[in-house]
C-alpha cells in the first residue's frame, strides 16, 4: 500500500471488519465504500469474499489492474469452485477485461464482478461473470451485461448452489471417470511426426490407466520451438490449465520429461499436480513392488528423481545457529532435506548391494548345477508372465496392465530324460525408461547376464510392435546384452487371425516381420500352440527333438 496516506490505509484495513450478507453478492453500503476509496486513491480496489460473507482479502492495484495474491488459505483441492468471489472497481467504467476472465477461469472463483465507476460516487454500474459447464468450442465462462447497481438483483446463495450442481452434472456427462479417482489431462509436446506423437500418447494413456488415473482429455502440440519455461507456449499452457479445471482434473501428465524449473513454473499457474512420464512410471513401480528387492529399487529410483527437484525458499527457511560464527542463516530446510535424501540413498545402495550378493550366490548355484537358464524379456504387457505360467503351470501374477510384473520370478521346466531348464520372468521394458529407474533396476536385470538364451517375447497384435522390438533391443544394448543368444517369439497370434479380414496390410506386416526376425508364433494362453517353441528349445540345448506332449512341467520356486 505504498503511496497511500495513513487515513486511507486505515479505511482499507477497516474493510476486513465489514461483512456482506451471504445471500447477496455484495451489499450496497460495502459497494459504495469500495467506490469512494477507489476514487479517492485513484487505484483499483478489490475484495475477495468467502461463502459466509467475510472479507478474506483486500487488494489494492494501480489504475489499470489488481494483482490477486496467493490464495493459500482457500485451496481448491478437488472442489469445482474455490468458495471466494471477487468484487473490484474499474476506474474508467471499462468492462471485465481478458485478465479478469482468465483469473476467474484459472482460480475457479465463485464469481467475478467489476464495479464500473463514473465521476460521481453515487452512480456506478456492475458487470458479472461466472463459470459454466464444459462444452466443446465454448468459453468456460459467461459474461453478463452491465446494469446500474441499483437495478442489480441476484440472490447469490441460490445462484451458487445451482451453479455447483450444474457444473457437477456437466462433469458427469460423457466422462466415464469416477470422482474418487485421480483425473488427468495428458499432454505431449514433441517435434516427432503426428503418427509417432499419437502412438506415444496411446502408451501414456495405458500408463495412466495402470496408475489408476482417469483420462479426461489429451493434448498434442508440435511446436517449432519448445518454450524453456513451460514446454508449451505460455498462452497454450494457460488454455490447457483452464480446460483441465473445467473438466475437474486433479493433475497434468506430460509425456516428456520436465525439468525441475519447468515443473515449478507450471505449478505456479495451477494448484493441480504436475507430473511427467517418468514420475508416472515410478508411481506404478512403487504400487506394484512386493519383494524387498523391488521396494528398495523403487525407493532408490524415486529419491534419485526427487533430488534435483527439491526447492526451498532460501534464507527465510533457514534454521538459526548459536555461538561465534554461527549467527548466519545456518543450514536451510532445503539443505537438510537434501542431506537426508543423500543419507537415505547411501543406505539403500548398501542394502541393494547386499541383496545383489544374495542373488549372485543363488545364480552361482544354478550355474554350477549346469542347468540352462532362459530369461523372457520384452516390452511391457507382451505376455511374459502368462507364458511362464503356461509353460510351468505356475501362478505368477498376470493382468492386462503395463508393468504387472516387477519382481523376477524363476521356475523349472522339465523335459523327458531328466532334462530341465530354468525359465526366468523379468520386468517389462518401455520406451523412454527413466534413467534413474534403469540404473536402479540393473540389479534385478543382472539375472539376464547369466542367461544362456533370451526369449524376446513380442505382442505382434500391437500396431507398434516393430518399434517395441527396437526399443527392447536398445535397452538390451545398454545393458551390454546385445550379443546374448536371442530367440524372437511373436505372442498373441490368436488375435491376428481376425486381422486378415479387417486389415490386410497389417496382417501382411506381421507375416513379413515373422520372416524378417525368424520368429516363432504362439499364443501364450494356449498350451498346444507352444509346441514349436518347446521343440526349438530342445534343439538349441540338446540338439534333438521330442514331442511337446511328452514334456512334463514341474513348477518350482527357486528364488524364495
C-alpha positions as CSV (number, residue, x, y, z in Angstrom):
1,X,0.0,0.0,0.0
2,X,2.9,2.3,-0.8
3,X,2.0,5.9,-1.6
4,X,-1.2,5.9,0.5
5,X,-1.9,8.3,3.3
6,X,-2.4,6.8,6.8
7,X,-6.1,7.5,6.9
8,X,-6.5,5.8,3.5
9,X,-4.7,2.8,4.8
10,X,-6.9,2.7,7.9
11,X,-10.0,2.8,5.8
12,X,-8.8,-0.1,3.7
13,X,-7.9,-2.1,6.9
14,X,-11.4,-1.4,8.3
15,X,-12.8,-3.3,5.3
16,X,-11.7,-6.5,6.9
17,X,-14.3,-5.9,9.7
18,X,-17.1,-5.4,7.2
19,X,-19.4,-8.3,6.2
20,X,-21.7,-8.9,3.2
21,X,-24.8,-10.9,3.6
22,X,-24.0,-14.3,2.1
23,X,-27.4,-14.1,0.3
24,X,-26.2,-11.2,-1.8
25,X,-23.1,-10.7,-4.0
26,X,-22.1,-7.5,-2.2
27,X,-24.2,-5.1,-0.1
28,X,-24.9,-1.6,-1.3
29,X,-23.1,0.0,1.6
30,X,-19.9,-2.1,1.0
31,X,-20.0,-1.4,-2.7
32,X,-20.3,2.4,-2.1
33,X,-17.3,2.3,0.3
34,X,-15.2,0.5,-2.3
35,X,-16.2,3.1,-4.9
36,X,-15.4,6.0,-2.6
37,X,-11.9,4.6,-1.6
38,X,-11.1,3.8,-5.2
39,X,-12.0,7.3,-6.5
40,X,-10.1,8.9,-3.6
41,X,-6.8,7.0,-4.2
42,X,-7.2,6.7,-8.0
43,X,-6.5,3.0,-7.9
44,X,-8.4,-0.2,-8.5
45,X,-9.5,-1.8,-5.2
46,X,-10.8,-5.3,-4.8
47,X,-12.1,-7.6,-2.1
48,X,-12.4,-11.4,-2.0
49,X,-15.4,-12.5,-0.1
50,X,-16.0,-16.0,1.2
51,X,-19.2,-18.0,1.3
52,X,-20.3,-16.7,4.7
53,X,-19.8,-13.1,3.7
54,X,-16.4,-12.4,5.4
55,X,-13.8,-10.4,3.5
56,X,-10.8,-12.7,3.2
57,X,-8.5,-10.4,1.2
58,X,-8.3,-6.7,0.4
59,X,-6.4,-5.9,-2.8
60,X,-5.1,-2.5,-3.9
61,X,-3.8,-2.3,-7.5
62,X,-2.9,0.5,-9.8
63,X,-5.2,2.5,-12.2
64,X,-5.5,-0.4,-14.7
65,X,-5.5,-3.7,-12.8
66,X,-5.2,-5.5,-9.5
67,X,-2.9,-8.5,-8.7
68,X,-4.6,-11.4,-6.9
69,X,-2.5,-12.8,-4.1
70,X,-1.7,-16.5,-3.5
71,X,-4.9,-17.9,-2.1
72,X,-3.2,-20.5,0.2
73,X,-5.9,-20.1,2.8
74,X,-8.6,-21.2,0.3
75,X,-7.1,-24.2,-1.6
76,X,-9.1,-25.6,-4.4
77,X,-8.4,-29.2,-3.8
78,X,-10.9,-31.4,-5.6
79,X,-13.7,-28.8,-5.4
80,X,-15.1,-27.3,-8.6
81,X,-15.2,-23.8,-7.1
82,X,-12.9,-22.1,-4.7
83,X,-15.5,-20.6,-2.4
84,X,-14.4,-17.0,-3.0
85,X,-15.9,-14.2,-5.1
86,X,-14.0,-11.2,-6.3
87,X,-15.6,-7.7,-6.5
88,X,-13.3,-4.9,-7.7
89,X,-13.5,-1.4,-9.2
90,X,-12.9,-0.2,-12.7
91,X,-12.0,3.4,-12.6
92,X,-12.9,4.3,-16.2
93,X,-16.1,2.3,-16.3
94,X,-14.5,-0.3,-18.5
95,X,-16.0,-3.9,-18.9
96,X,-14.4,-7.0,-17.4
97,X,-11.0,-7.5,-19.1
98,X,-9.4,-10.6,-20.5
99,X,-7.2,-10.7,-17.4
100,X,-10.3,-10.7,-15.2
101,X,-11.8,-13.6,-17.1
102,X,-8.5,-15.5,-17.1
103,X,-8.3,-15.1,-13.3
104,X,-11.9,-16.3,-13.0
105,X,-11.1,-19.4,-15.0
106,X,-7.7,-20.2,-13.6
107,X,-8.6,-19.6,-9.9
108,X,-12.1,-21.1,-10.2
109,X,-13.7,-18.2,-8.4
110,X,-17.4,-18.3,-7.5
111,X,-17.9,-15.1,-9.5
112,X,-16.1,-12.0,-10.6
113,X,-17.7,-8.6,-10.6
114,X,-16.5,-5.2,-11.8
115,X,-17.9,-2.0,-10.2
116,X,-17.8,0.3,-13.2
117,X,-17.2,3.8,-11.9
118,X,-18.2,7.3,-13.1
119,X,-17.1,10.7,-11.6
120,X,-20.0,10.5,-9.2
121,X,-19.7,8.0,-6.3
122,X,-23.4,7.6,-6.4
123,X,-23.6,6.4,-10.0
124,X,-21.9,3.2,-10.9
125,X,-22.8,0.0,-12.7
126,X,-21.9,-3.6,-12.1
127,X,-20.9,-6.4,-14.6
128,X,-20.5,-10.0,-13.5
129,X,-19.2,-13.3,-15.0
130,X,-19.3,-16.8,-13.7
131,X,-18.1,-20.2,-14.9
132,X,-20.2,-22.6,-17.0
133,X,-20.1,-26.4,-17.6
134,X,-17.6,-27.6,-20.2
135,X,-18.8,-27.7,-23.7
136,X,-16.9,-28.2,-27.0
137,X,-15.6,-25.0,-28.6
138,X,-17.1,-22.8,-25.9
139,X,-15.7,-20.3,-23.4
140,X,-15.5,-21.6,-19.8
141,X,-17.4,-18.6,-18.5
142,X,-20.5,-16.5,-19.2
143,X,-20.3,-12.7,-19.0
144,X,-23.5,-10.8,-18.2
145,X,-24.2,-7.3,-19.5
146,X,-23.6,-4.3,-17.3
147,X,-26.5,-2.9,-15.3
148,X,-26.8,0.1,-12.9
149,X,-26.0,-1.2,-9.4
150,X,-29.4,0.0,-8.1
151,X,-31.1,-2.4,-10.6
152,X,-28.8,-5.4,-9.9
153,X,-30.8,-8.2,-8.4
154,X,-29.1,-11.6,-7.7
155,X,-29.6,-13.9,-4.8
156,X,-26.0,-15.1,-4.6
157,X,-26.6,-18.1,-2.3
158,X,-29.2,-19.6,-4.6
159,X,-27.1,-18.8,-7.6
160,X,-24.0,-20.6,-6.3
161,X,-26.0,-23.7,-5.2
162,X,-27.4,-24.1,-8.7
163,X,-24.1,-23.3,-10.4
164,X,-22.3,-26.1,-8.4
165,X,-25.0,-28.6,-9.3
166,X,-24.8,-27.6,-12.9
167,X,-21.0,-27.9,-13.0
168,X,-21.1,-31.3,-11.3
169,X,-23.7,-32.6,-13.9
170,X,-21.5,-31.2,-16.7
171,X,-18.6,-33.2,-15.4
172,X,-20.5,-36.5,-15.3
173,X,-21.9,-36.3,-18.8
174,X,-19.8,-38.2,-21.2
175,X,-17.0,-38.9,-18.8
176,X,-16.5,-42.5,-17.6
177,X,-14.4,-41.3,-14.7
178,X,-15.3,-41.5,-11.1
179,X,-14.9,-38.5,-8.8
180,X,-13.0,-40.7,-6.3
181,X,-10.0,-41.3,-8.6
182,X,-7.3,-39.0,-9.8
183,X,-8.4,-37.3,-13.0
184,X,-5.8,-36.1,-15.5
185,X,-5.2,-34.3,-18.8
186,X,-2.4,-35.9,-20.8
187,X,-0.1,-33.5,-22.7
188,X,2.5,-34.3,-25.3
189,X,4.9,-31.6,-26.7
190,X,7.0,-33.0,-29.4
191,X,8.7,-32.5,-32.7
192,X,8.0,-36.1,-33.8
193,X,5.6,-36.9,-36.5
194,X,1.9,-36.8,-35.8
195,X,1.7,-40.6,-36.0
196,X,4.6,-41.1,-33.5
197,X,3.1,-38.5,-31.2
198,X,-0.3,-40.3,-31.2
199,X,1.4,-43.7,-30.6
200,X,3.3,-42.3,-27.6
201,X,0.1,-40.7,-26.3
202,X,-1.7,-44.1,-26.6
203,X,1.0,-45.6,-24.4
204,X,0.8,-42.8,-22.0
205,X,-3.0,-43.5,-21.7
206,X,-2.2,-47.1,-20.8
207,X,0.3,-46.0,-18.2
208,X,-2.3,-43.6,-16.7
209,X,-4.9,-46.5,-16.7
210,X,-2.3,-48.7,-14.9
211,X,-1.7,-46.0,-12.4
212,X,-5.4,-45.5,-11.7
213,X,-5.6,-42.1,-13.4
214,X,-8.9,-41.4,-15.2
215,X,-8.0,-39.7,-18.5
216,X,-10.3,-36.7,-19.2
217,X,-8.7,-35.4,-22.3
218,X,-5.4,-35.4,-24.3
219,X,-3.4,-32.5,-25.9
220,X,-0.8,-32.9,-28.5
221,X,1.3,-29.9,-29.6
222,X,4.1,-30.0,-32.2
223,X,5.7,-26.5,-31.9
224,X,8.6,-25.2,-33.9
225,X,10.4,-24.4,-30.7
226,X,10.0,-25.6,-27.1
227,X,9.2,-23.0,-24.5
228,X,12.1,-23.3,-22.0
229,X,9.8,-22.3,-19.1
230,X,6.6,-24.1,-19.8
231,X,7.5,-26.5,-22.6
232,X,4.2,-25.4,-24.2
233,X,3.7,-21.8,-25.2
234,X,2.5,-19.5,-22.3
235,X,-0.8,-18.9,-23.9
236,X,-1.3,-22.6,-24.7
237,X,-0.4,-23.8,-21.2
238,X,-3.0,-21.3,-19.7
239,X,-5.6,-22.6,-22.1
240,X,-4.8,-26.2,-21.1
241,X,-4.9,-25.4,-17.4
242,X,-8.3,-23.7,-17.8
243,X,-9.6,-26.7,-19.8
244,X,-8.3,-29.1,-17.1
245,X,-10.0,-27.1,-14.3
246,X,-13.2,-27.0,-16.4
247,X,-13.2,-30.8,-16.6
248,X,-12.4,-31.2,-12.9
249,X,-8.9,-32.6,-13.5
250,X,-6.6,-33.1,-10.5
251,X,-3.3,-33.4,-12.4
252,X,-1.5,-32.6,-15.6
253,X,0.6,-35.5,-17.0
254,X,3.3,-34.7,-19.6
255,X,4.6,-37.3,-22.0
256,X,8.0,-35.6,-22.0
257,X,10.4,-35.4,-19.0
258,X,10.1,-32.0,-17.4
259,X,13.0,-30.1,-15.9
260,X,12.7,-29.1,-12.2
261,X,12.4,-25.4,-13.4
262,X,9.5,-26.3,-15.8
263,X,7.6,-28.2,-13.0
264,X,7.9,-25.2,-10.8
265,X,6.8,-22.7,-13.5
266,X,3.8,-24.8,-14.5
267,X,2.9,-25.4,-10.8
268,X,2.8,-21.6,-10.2
269,X,-0.1,-21.4,-12.7
270,X,-2.2,-24.0,-11.0
271,X,-2.7,-26.0,-7.8
272,X,-3.1,-29.2,-9.8
273,X,-0.3,-31.8,-9.6
274,X,2.2,-31.6,-12.4
275,X,4.0,-34.8,-13.3
276,X,5.8,-36.3,-16.2
277,X,6.0,-39.7,-17.8
278,X,9.0,-40.7,-15.6
279,X,7.2,-39.9,-12.4
280,X,4.1,-41.8,-13.6
281,X,6.2,-44.9,-14.3
282,X,7.9,-44.6,-10.9
283,X,4.5,-44.4,-9.2
284,X,3.4,-47.6,-11.0
285,X,6.5,-49.3,-9.8
286,X,6.0,-48.1,-6.3
287,X,2.5,-49.5,-6.2
288,X,3.4,-52.9,-7.7
289,X,6.7,-53.7,-5.9
290,X,6.1,-56.5,-3.5
291,X,9.5,-58.0,-2.6
292,X,12.3,-56.4,-0.6
293,X,14.4,-56.2,-3.8
294,X,11.7,-54.4,-5.7
295,X,10.8,-51.9,-2.9
296,X,14.4,-50.9,-2.4
297,X,15.0,-50.4,-6.1
298,X,11.8,-48.3,-6.5
299,X,12.6,-46.1,-3.5
300,X,16.2,-45.6,-4.8
301,X,14.8,-44.6,-8.2
302,X,12.3,-42.2,-6.7
303,X,14.8,-40.5,-4.5
304,X,17.2,-40.0,-7.4
305,X,14.4,-38.5,-9.4
306,X,13.3,-36.3,-6.5
307,X,16.8,-35.0,-5.5
308,X,17.2,-32.3,-8.3
309,X,13.6,-31.3,-7.9
310,X,13.7,-30.2,-4.3
311,X,13.0,-26.5,-3.9
312,X,13.2,-24.2,-0.9
313,X,12.6,-20.5,-0.1
314,X,16.2,-19.6,0.8
315,X,17.2,-17.7,3.9
316,X,13.7,-17.3,5.3
317,X,13.6,-21.1,5.7
318,X,17.0,-21.2,7.5
319,X,17.5,-22.5,11.0
320,X,19.5,-20.2,13.1
321,X,22.6,-21.5,14.9
322,X,24.1,-20.0,18.1
323,X,27.6,-19.2,19.0
324,X,30.5,-17.5,17.4
325,X,30.4,-18.0,13.7
326,X,27.0,-19.5,13.9
327,X,24.9,-16.4,13.7
328,X,24.4,-16.6,10.0
329,X,21.4,-18.1,8.2
330,X,22.6,-21.6,9.2
331,X,21.6,-24.8,7.4
332,X,18.5,-24.2,5.3
333,X,15.5,-26.6,5.4
334,X,16.3,-27.4,1.7
335,X,19.9,-28.4,2.6
336,X,18.6,-30.6,5.5
337,X,16.2,-32.3,3.1
338,X,18.9,-32.9,0.6
339,X,21.3,-34.3,3.2
340,X,18.6,-36.7,4.5
341,X,18.0,-37.9,0.9
342,X,21.7,-38.4,0.4
343,X,22.0,-40.4,3.6
344,X,18.9,-42.5,2.6
345,X,20.4,-43.1,-0.9
346,X,23.6,-44.3,0.6
347,X,21.7,-46.7,3.0
348,X,19.6,-48.0,0.1
349,X,22.6,-48.6,-2.1
350,X,24.3,-50.6,0.6
351,X,21.1,-52.6,1.1
352,X,20.8,-53.2,-2.6
353,X,24.4,-54.4,-2.8
354,X,23.6,-57.0,0.0
355,X,20.5,-58.2,-1.9
356,X,22.6,-58.3,-5.1
357,X,25.2,-60.5,-3.3
358,X,22.4,-62.9,-2.3
359,X,21.1,-63.1,-5.8
360,X,24.6,-63.7,-7.1
361,X,25.1,-66.7,-4.8
362,X,21.8,-68.2,-5.9
363,X,22.8,-67.7,-9.5
364,X,26.2,-69.4,-8.9
365,X,24.4,-72.4,-7.6
366,X,22.4,-72.7,-10.8
367,X,25.5,-72.2,-12.9
368,X,27.4,-75.0,-11.0
369,X,24.4,-77.2,-11.5
370,X,24.8,-76.9,-15.2
371,X,21.1,-76.2,-15.8
372,X,20.4,-74.0,-18.8
373,X,18.8,-70.6,-17.9
374,X,16.3,-68.9,-20.2
375,X,15.2,-65.4,-19.5
376,X,12.0,-64.0,-21.0
377,X,12.4,-60.3,-22.0
378,X,10.1,-58.0,-23.9
379,X,8.0,-54.9,-23.9
380,X,5.7,-54.4,-21.0
381,X,2.4,-56.2,-21.3
382,X,3.7,-58.5,-24.1
383,X,2.6,-61.6,-22.1
384,X,5.8,-62.7,-20.4
385,X,4.2,-63.8,-17.1
386,X,1.4,-65.6,-19.0
387,X,4.0,-67.6,-21.0
388,X,5.9,-68.5,-17.8
389,X,2.6,-69.7,-16.2
390,X,1.5,-71.7,-19.2
391,X,4.9,-73.4,-19.6
392,X,5.3,-74.3,-16.0
393,X,1.8,-74.5,-14.6
394,X,2.6,-71.6,-12.2
395,X,0.5,-68.8,-10.9
396,X,2.7,-65.7,-11.3
397,X,0.5,-62.6,-11.1
398,X,-0.8,-61.5,-14.5
399,X,-3.1,-58.7,-15.5
400,X,-3.8,-56.6,-18.7
401,X,-1.8,-53.7,-17.3
402,X,1.6,-52.2,-18.0
403,X,4.3,-53.4,-15.6
404,X,2.1,-56.0,-14.0
405,X,5.3,-57.8,-13.2
406,X,8.1,-56.0,-11.3
407,X,9.9,-58.7,-9.4
408,X,11.9,-61.5,-11.1
409,X,10.3,-65.0,-10.9
410,X,12.1,-68.2,-11.8
411,X,10.5,-71.6,-12.4
412,X,11.8,-75.0,-13.6
413,X,10.6,-76.6,-16.8
414,X,11.4,-80.4,-17.1
415,X,11.7,-82.3,-20.3
416,X,11.9,-86.1,-20.8
417,X,15.1,-87.9,-20.0
418,X,15.6,-85.7,-16.9
419,X,16.4,-82.7,-18.9
420,X,15.4,-79.4,-17.5
421,X,15.8,-75.6,-17.9
422,X,15.2,-72.7,-15.6
423,X,12.9,-70.0,-17.0
424,X,13.0,-66.5,-15.6
425,X,10.4,-63.8,-16.0
426,X,11.6,-60.2,-15.9
427,X,10.2,-56.7,-15.7
428,X,8.9,-55.3,-18.9
429,X,10.7,-52.6,-20.9
430,X,9.2,-49.4,-22.2
431,X,10.3,-46.5,-24.4
432,X,11.9,-43.6,-22.6
433,X,12.5,-45.6,-19.5
434,X,13.7,-43.2,-16.8
435,X,17.5,-43.2,-16.4
436,X,17.1,-43.3,-12.6
437,X,14.9,-46.3,-12.9
438,X,17.2,-48.0,-15.4
439,X,20.1,-47.6,-13.0
440,X,18.2,-48.9,-10.0
441,X,16.8,-52.0,-11.8
442,X,20.2,-53.1,-13.3
443,X,20.5,-55.2,-10.1
444,X,17.3,-57.1,-11.0
445,X,18.3,-57.4,-14.6
446,X,21.6,-59.0,-13.6
447,X,19.7,-62.2,-14.0
448,X,19.9,-61.7,-17.7
449,X,23.7,-61.8,-17.7
450,X,23.7,-65.5,-16.6
451,X,21.0,-66.5,-19.1
452,X,22.1,-69.0,-21.8
453,X,19.2,-67.7,-24.0
454,X,16.9,-64.7,-24.1
455,X,13.3,-65.2,-25.3
456,X,12.3,-61.9,-26.8
457,X,8.5,-62.0,-26.5
458,X,6.7,-59.6,-28.8
459,X,3.0,-58.7,-28.8
460,X,2.5,-58.9,-32.6
461,X,-1.1,-57.8,-32.2
462,X,0.1,-54.3,-31.2
463,X,0.3,-52.0,-34.3
464,X,3.6,-50.6,-32.9
465,X,5.2,-54.0,-32.4
466,X,8.2,-53.3,-34.6
467,X,9.0,-50.0,-32.7
468,X,8.7,-52.0,-29.5
469,X,11.2,-54.6,-30.8
470,X,13.7,-51.7,-31.5
471,X,13.1,-50.2,-28.0
472,X,13.8,-53.6,-26.3
473,X,16.9,-54.1,-28.5
474,X,18.2,-50.6,-27.5
475,X,17.7,-51.4,-23.8
476,X,19.5,-54.8,-24.1
477,X,22.4,-53.0,-25.8
478,X,22.5,-50.5,-23.0
479,X,22.7,-53.5,-20.6
480,X,25.6,-54.9,-22.7
481,X,23.4,-57.9,-23.6
482,X,23.2,-57.3,-27.4
483,X,25.4,-60.3,-28.1
484,X,23.4,-62.7,-25.9
485,X,21.7,-65.5,-27.9
486,X,18.1,-64.4,-28.5
487,X,15.0,-66.2,-29.8
488,X,12.2,-63.9,-31.1
489,X,8.7,-65.2,-30.3
490,X,5.6,-63.5,-31.6
491,X,2.8,-63.8,-29.0
492,X,-1.0,-63.3,-29.2
493,X,-1.1,-64.8,-32.7
494,X,-4.7,-65.8,-31.9
495,X,-5.6,-62.1,-32.2
496,X,-4.0,-62.0,-35.7
497,X,-6.5,-64.5,-37.1
498,X,-9.2,-61.8,-37.4
499,X,-6.7,-59.2,-38.7
500,X,-6.6,-60.7,-42.2
501,X,-10.2,-59.7,-42.9
502,X,-10.2,-56.4,-41.0
503,X,-6.8,-55.0,-42.1
504,X,-5.0,-57.0,-44.8
505,X,-2.0,-54.6,-44.8
506,X,-1.4,-55.0,-41.1
507,X,-1.8,-58.8,-41.5
508,X,0.9,-58.7,-44.2
509,X,3.1,-56.6,-42.0
510,X,3.0,-59.3,-39.3
511,X,3.8,-62.0,-41.8
512,X,6.8,-60.2,-43.2
513,X,8.1,-59.4,-39.7
514,X,7.8,-63.1,-38.8
515,X,10.1,-64.0,-41.7
516,X,12.4,-61.0,-41.0
517,X,13.0,-61.9,-37.4
518,X,12.8,-65.7,-37.9
519,X,10.1,-65.6,-35.2
520,X,8.2,-68.4,-33.7
521,X,4.5,-67.6,-33.4
522,X,2.5,-68.6,-30.3
523,X,-0.5,-67.8,-28.1
524,X,0.8,-67.8,-24.5
525,X,-2.6,-68.8,-23.2
526,X,-2.9,-71.8,-25.5
527,X,-0.6,-74.7,-24.4
528,X,-0.9,-76.5,-27.8
529,X,0.5,-73.5,-29.6
530,X,3.7,-73.7,-27.6
531,X,4.9,-77.0,-29.3
532,X,7.1,-75.2,-31.9
533,X,8.7,-73.2,-29.1
534,X,9.4,-76.3,-27.0
535,X,10.9,-78.1,-30.0
536,X,13.2,-75.1,-30.7
537,X,14.4,-75.0,-27.1
538,X,15.1,-78.8,-27.2
539,X,17.1,-78.4,-30.4
540,X,19.1,-75.4,-29.0
541,X,20.2,-77.2,-25.8
542,X,20.2,-80.9,-26.7
543,X,20.1,-81.0,-30.5
544,X,17.3,-83.5,-30.6
545,X,13.6,-83.1,-30.7
546,X,10.8,-84.6,-28.6
547,X,7.1,-84.2,-28.8
548,X,5.8,-81.4,-26.6
549,X,3.0,-83.8,-25.3
550,X,5.7,-85.9,-23.6
551,X,7.3,-83.0,-21.7
552,X,6.5,-82.7,-18.0
553,X,6.1,-79.3,-16.3
554,X,7.3,-79.2,-12.7
555,X,6.7,-75.8,-11.1
556,X,9.4,-75.0,-8.6
557,X,10.1,-71.6,-6.9
558,X,13.8,-71.1,-6.9
559,X,14.3,-67.6,-5.6
560,X,12.4,-67.9,-2.4
